[in-house]
Every structure is written in structure tokens, then in C-alpha cells.
Amino acid sequence: MIGSRTGKTWLITISLLIIVGGLIGGYFIFGDLMMENYATFDSPDGKYKIVVRRKKEFLGSAPGQAGDSPGEVRLINKNGDVIEKTEVEMVQLVESVEWTDNSVYIKLVADWTLPD
């Protein structure tokens, strides 16, 4: 009797670990599906762009509150490759982007050097 109870507990524990592992893995694999574009800023030369993506809310947000959502900021080249990215607590923090010949600056968010 004791052996079967231990076996059931072990089976339940292993099953829960598999489920949790699958959920975590799915989040990382399908994380982009849980994001949507919020804003885009093109570089003057057209070689790069900044894409601000916000996390979708399953229950939605109140009108005017989309900018309060967390998200990420991506630096993307013209081929669509992600060069840099960083998380941001509120996507509305990205109000403007300053481009130079060799860098991009986003106040309070990022200061990246552009590849040659």
C-alpha cells in the first residue's frame, strides 16, 4: 500500500513538472505571438528601424491604457534581423528616437552602437 501511494505521488510530480516545463518552453517559443507592434521609428538612411512591441493583455486594457503595457524595444536591420533588444516596463517610455551615423539613442531605454 505504501509503495503504490509513493508511486502515485511520484507520477503526479513528474506530470506536473512536464506540464510546467511545457508551458515555460511554449512561452519562449511562442512569445512573439503574445506581442504586438506598438510603434516603429525608421532610421534616416533606411538601414535600420526601432520596433516597439507591447505584450498583449488577455482581458484587454482600458481605453487609452495600451501605453502602460510592458514590452520590448528591438533594433532591426533592413533584412529583418534583430540586432539588439531590451525590455521596457512601459512602452510609452519610447517617445522619440535619436539617430546618428553610428548610433541610436532612446532616452531612459537604450543607447546602441550601429554595426558597420
C-alpha positions in Angstrom: 0.0 0.0 0.0 2.8 2.4 0.9 4.6 1.6 -2.4 1.5 2.5 -4.5 1.0 5.8 -2.7 4.6 6.8 -3.3 4.3 5.7 -6.9 1.2 7.9 -7.5 2.8 10.9 -5.8 5.9 10.4 -8.0 3.7 10.1 -11.1 1.8 13.3 -10.2 5.1 15.2 -9.5 6.6 14.1 -12.8 3.4 15.0 -14.7 3.3 18.5 -13.1 7.0 19.1 -14.0 6.3 18.1 -17.6 3.3 20.4 -17.8 5.1 23.4 -16.2 8.2 22.7 -18.4 5.9 22.7 -21.5 4.2 25.9 -20.5 7.6 27.7 -19.9 9.0 26.3 -23.1 5.9 27.3 -25.1 6.2 30.9 -23.7 9.7 31.2 -25.0 9.0 29.5 -28.3 5.7 31.3 -29.0 6.5 34.5 -27.0 6.3 36.6 -30.2 2.7 35.6 -30.6 2.0 37.3 -27.3 3.4 40.6 -28.5 2.1 43.2 -30.9 3.7 46.2 -32.5 3.1 49.5 -30.7 5.4 51.9 -32.6 8.1 52.0 -35.3 10.9 54.5 -35.9 12.9 54.3 -39.1 16.5 55.5 -39.4 17.0 58.4 -41.8 19.1 56.3 -44.1 16.6 53.4 -44.1 19.1 50.8 -43.0 17.6 50.3 -39.5 14.4 50.7 -37.6 13.3 50.6 -34.0 10.3 48.5 -33.3 8.5 48.8 -30.0 6.3 45.8 -29.2 3.9 45.5 -26.3 2.7 42.4 -24.5 -0.9 41.6 -25.3 -3.3 41.5 -22.4 -5.7 38.6 -22.4 -8.5 40.6 -20.8 -7.7 43.7 -22.7 -6.9 47.1 -21.3 -9.0 50.2 -20.6 -9.2 52.8 -23.4 -6.0 54.8 -23.5 -4.0 52.4 -21.3 -2.2 50.4 -24.0 1.0 52.5 -23.4 1.1 51.3 -19.8 1.8 47.8 -21.0 5.3 46.3 -20.7 7.1 45.2 -23.8 10.4 45.3 -25.6 12.3 47.5 -28.0 14.1 46.0 -30.9 16.8 47.4 -33.3 16.2 45.7 -36.6 18.3 45.9 -39.8 16.8 46.2 -43.3 17.0 42.4 -43.7 14.7 41.9 -40.7 17.5 40.7 -38.3 17.2 41.7 -34.7 20.5 43.4 -33.8 19.7 44.5 -30.3 16.7 44.2 -27.9 15.8 45.2 -24.4 12.7 45.0 -22.2 10.8 48.1 -21.2 8.4 48.5 -18.3 6.0 50.7 -20.2 6.1 51.0 -24.0 5.0 54.7 -23.7 8.6 55.4 -22.4 9.7 55.3 -26.0 8.5 58.7 -27.2 11.3 59.5 -29.6 14.4 58.0 -31.1 17.6 59.9 -31.9 19.7 58.6 -34.8 23.3 59.4 -35.6 25.5 57.9 -38.3 26.8 55.2 -35.9 24.3 55.0 -33.0 20.7 55.1 -31.9 19.6 56.6 -28.6 16.3 56.2 -26.8 16.0 58.2 -23.6 15.8 56.1 -20.4 15.8 52.9 -22.6 18.8 52.2 -24.8 22.0 53.6 -26.3 23.2 51.3 -29.0 26.1 51.4 -31.5 25.0 50.6 -35.0 27.0 47.8 -36.8 29.4 48.9 -39.6 
